[in-house]
Amino acid sequence: MTKGSASREAAAGTETTPRLGRSQRVQETYNTDSSMRKRGRPPKSKAADTETPKRKAAADTGTPKRKAATKSTATKAIKATPKSATPKSTIKRRKVAKSVSTADLNAHVFFTNRLNAREADTTQFLPTTEDRRSFGMARATLTLAETRATGVSDPSSTPSTPSGISSGVGYQVKKIHIGAYEINSWYISPFPDEYSRHPLLYICEFCLKYMKSEYTYQRHCLKCVQRHPPGDEIYRDGNISVFEVDGRKNKIYCQNLCLIGKMFLDTKTLYYDVEPFLFYILCEYDEEGYHFAGYYSKEKRSVQGYNLSCIMILPSRQREGYGKLLIEFSYLLSKKEGVPGSPEKPLSDFGLLSYLSYWRRAIYEILLAVSSKDSSSISIEAISKKTGMAIDDITSTLQTDGMLQRQSGVSNYALVVDSKRTESYMRRANEKNPRRIDPSKLRWAPFLTKNTAQPAFISGEQKHKNDQEEQDDDEVQSTGDISV
């Protein structure tokens, strides 16, 4: 056998293995790469799949009949290869990709491989049909309860108050949690509807923001940086401080303050129109901050000369002398302004009792001081100037105690003072060791109007002088004798 015949036989021997078409070679390469990736081995390079020129030349030699058979065999092999020849691992990956979004597949990577594809799938938390049915039944039950309570067959036909303010229908607020106290509410306060349907509201004692859940309240306490009321601190005595807050500059804070006040004041009607008012906030100070205890408000410019419009002390802070302390503070500002002041009428039941007690104590202090100096007379106008009280309030208090008597035959009135009764009352009042205001610790200037450089109380003082000129003969005279 010659060398040429041997090479032809070798070439013919290579023809016994059928050649693969282009599509079959691509499919085989894909399967090989997938299996290698699964085992962690790098796939073959593209150059390894290319045929060498020598093999291509050897494959082209041979009879035409042999070539036709090879082509038909390759075609059959291609047809015999099913589409499902892809490995099972590849099929599994494709199914996961269809059921889970790309964001969910990347979730377990975001959480440092702590979640798998199933745990990262958020579609499992969507409400089911059973959840929707339960929600519908709960809503129907609530609607039926409101219908029975209000007597309205169609709740949607009930007129609503503006800006989503609660109209009292479905009002369920029974308590508030403020600071370390849970306090029962006394009256209905017009909180927004979404808050008025909760029996317990949580209120931050520093910024007065109200919340529906304890979780939200705790998160707010961790983030709240406010530790005192907004505004100026105008008085400090020990751990007691008073802040002046402008309703125009701090509207949200003052609105929240009024909503809290309405829960304990039946006669309060102002909730959201706070811009014409000044608010004086009483606080107790400790290492945590300034804790809200009570407040009072007054108009910036009162034509009637009112120095107090509304006063409220939290029930948890009552019977500690804070009410009379704020009343005395309001009269201290009146004396600083130089014009007598009076609370806005009508007074509530608790307000009237507090004011009568303060008026009596303030007047008796002046009368005892005059008696000790052996003074024979003092005018009601002088008492008004020393106490900052309006003349009408002084005369009504003296008439209640029977100290103002009309002289026979004349239109003047005389002050008849019982020294023993006065001293006994002041002794009992001082035994309680009441909280008092120290005028030397006040840092405050009267509010000025925008258009003029004069204080806002000038018009009220002028009005008071005009009223004095129109008094009748039966009215109390400004000079009365004291009989000791």
Buried (B, 14 or more C-beta within 10 A) or exposed (E): EEEEEEEBEEBBEEBEEBBBBEEBEEBBBBBEBBBEEEEEEEBEEEEEEEEEEEEEEBBEBBEEEEBEEBEEBBEEBBEEEEEEEBEEEBEEEEEBEEEBBEEBBEBBEEEEEEBEBEEBBEEEEEEEEEEEEEEEEEEEEEBEEBEEEEEEEEBEEEEEEEEEBBBEBBBEBEBBBBBEEEBEBEEBBBBBBEBBBBEBBBBBBBBBBBBBEEEEBEEBEEEBEBEBBBBEBBBBBEEBBBBBBBBEEBBEBBBBBBBBBBBBBEEBEBBBEBEBBBBBBBBBBEEEBBBBBBBBBBBBBBEEBBBBBBBBBBBEBBEBBBBBBBBBBBBBBBBBBEBBBBBBEEBBEBBEEBBBBBBBBBBBBBBBEBBEEEEEEBBBBBBBEBBBBBBBBBBBBBEEBEBBBEEEEEEEBBBBBBEEEBEEBBEEBEEEEBBEBEEEEBEBEBBEEEEEEEBBBBBBBEBBEEEEEEEEEEBBBEEBBBEB
